[in-house]
């Protein structure tokens, strides 16, 4: 193996590892008609929601946020919780395969009083 091809192989392995480490990253789109004050993403079946990933920021209706995982997750299955800023009510989705989902769009149906999500 030449030095050039060995360097190319190392670069390819590093790029693949980097891509796999961020494969759970996704975009969250708020089309609910309401502002969202908190967003939690936790490994599936975890007993703790961990920290609000929005921090002091919120997610206004019509806006989106890119959610980036800084740690190398060993699971593809995650749970998502959002909390609305107007009344602190929340909506939860379980068992989302973030290795296959790149965008989650949230919508609220006033008639049925339910928040739904589409996964792309």
C-alpha positions in Angstrom: 0.0 0.0 0.0 1.4 3.4 -0.9 1.5 6.3 1.4 -1.1 8.2 -0.7 -3.6 5.3 -0.6 -3.0 4.7 3.1 -3.7 8.4 3.8 -6.9 8.2 1.6 -8.0 5.2 3.6 -7.5 6.9 6.9 -9.4 9.9 5.6 -12.3 7.8 4.4 -12.5 6.0 7.7 -12.4 9.2 9.7 -15.1 10.7 7.5 -17.3 7.7 7.9 -16.9 7.7 11.6 -17.8 11.4 11.7 -20.9 10.9 9.6 -22.0 8.0 11.8 -21.5 10.0 15.0 -23.9 12.7 13.7 -26.4 10.5 12.1 -29.0 11.3 14.7 -28.9 15.0 13.8 -32.3 16.4 12.6 -34.3 19.6 11.9 -37.3 20.3 14.0 -40.0 22.4 12.3 -42.7 24.2 14.3 -46.0 24.5 12.3 -48.2 24.3 15.4 -49.5 27.9 15.5 -47.9 28.3 18.9 -44.4 29.0 20.3 -42.4 26.1 21.8 -40.4 27.0 24.9 -38.7 23.6 25.6 -37.5 20.6 23.6 -36.2 17.4 25.0 -34.6 14.5 23.2 -33.7 11.4 25.2 -32.7 7.8 24.3 -35.8 5.6 23.9 -37.1 4.2 27.2 -34.9 6.5 29.3 -36.2 7.5 32.7 -34.9 11.1 32.3 -35.6 13.8 29.7 -32.1 15.3 30.4 -31.7 19.0 29.6 -33.9 21.3 27.5 -31.9 21.6 24.3 -33.3 25.0 23.4 -31.8 26.5 26.6 -32.9 30.1 26.9 -34.1 30.2 23.3 -37.5 29.2 22.1 -38.9 27.9 18.8 -41.4 30.3 17.4 -44.3 29.1 15.2 -43.0 28.8 11.6 -39.4 28.5 12.6 -37.1 25.5 12.6 -34.0 24.5 14.6 -31.2 22.1 13.7 -30.7 19.6 16.5 -27.1 18.4 16.6 -25.8 15.5 18.7 -22.4 16.3 20.1 -21.9 12.8 21.6 -21.7 9.6 19.7 -25.0 7.9 20.4 -25.1 4.2 20.4 -28.8 4.0 19.7 -31.0 5.2 16.8 -34.2 5.1 18.8 -35.0 8.4 20.6 -38.0 10.0 22.3 -39.0 13.7 21.8 -40.9 16.0 24.1 -41.9 19.6 23.3 -43.4 22.1 25.8 -45.6 25.0 24.6 -44.8 28.5 26.0 -48.4 29.7 26.3 -49.7 27.1 28.8 -46.8 24.7 29.6 -48.7 21.8 28.0 -46.6 19.2 26.3 -46.6 16.6 23.5 -44.4 13.5 23.4 -43.4 11.0 20.7 -41.6 7.7 21.5 -39.4 5.4 19.5 -38.3 7.8 16.7 -35.5 6.3 14.6 -33.2 9.3 14.2 -30.8 7.2 12.0 -33.5 7.4 9.3 -35.2 10.7 10.1 -33.7 14.0 9.0 -36.7 16.3 9.6 -39.6 16.3 12.1 -42.4 18.7 11.4 -44.9 19.4 14.2 -48.5 20.5 13.6 -51.4 21.2 15.9 -55.0 20.4 15.1 -57.3 22.7 17.1 -60.4 20.7 16.3 -59.0 17.5 17.8 -56.7 19.3 20.3 -53.8 17.1 19.3 -50.2 17.7 18.1 -49.0 15.5 15.4 -45.5 14.9 13.8 -44.4 13.9 10.4 -41.0 12.3 10.0 -39.0 12.8 6.8 
